[in-house]
Amino acid sequence: MCVNQKDFKMKDVFGTDYYTEDSDVCVAAVHAGKLWEEGGAVEITRFNEATTINGTLKNRIVSKSRE
């Protein structure tokens, strides 16, 4: 459960649409447009990690890239 987090821009998130395991789940959900700043429940599906992870600016959050 993600609660209202005003500091979530300070937490790391890697990727776009698919995120790395060490990304903050709540921040990734907001970045993906699945959750708003007010909070809510999220469901996680695990996939094999991609070789290249591309970061983007979405929903006022900048995600990081990783190779």
N, C-alpha and C positions, 0 to 999 in steps of 0.2 A: 504494500500500500504506500503510495506516495502522498505525503502531506504537503500542505502549502509551504513552498520553499522559496523564499526571496533571494537566497544566496546560491541558487543552482547554477548561475552563470560562472561561479568560481570552481565548479566541479568538472573533471575531465570527461569528455566523451569523444570517442574515436569512430569515424565512419559516417555513412549516410545511408539510411534505410536499413542497412545491416551494420551492426555495431560490435565492437570487440567485447570480450568477456570482462575486461577491466574498466569498461565504460560505466558511468553512473547510470543505473537503470531509469531513474526518474527523469534525468536530464535527457537521455536518449529518447524517451517517450515524448517529451515536449518538443525536442528537435524534429522528430518524425511527424509531429502534428497529431499524435494519438492521445495527448494529454495536455491540459492547460495548467497554468501556474497555480491554480486553486487546488490541484491534486486529484487523486482518484486511484483506481485499481489498474494494474497493468498485468499482462500475461506475457511470459517470456518463452520463446521457442528457440532451441539451440540448433545451430547449423555449424558445419565445418567453417573455420575461419578462412577468408579469402587471402590471397597473397598480397594484394595491394589494397589498402584501405584509404579511401579519399574523403577528406573533410570538406564541409561546405558551411555556408551561412543559411540557416533556416529557422524561422520562428524566433528571431532575435538571439539565437544561440550559434556560436561558431564551434563546429566540431573539428577535430584534428585529423591529419592524414598520418598514415604509417605504412612503411614498406616492409 
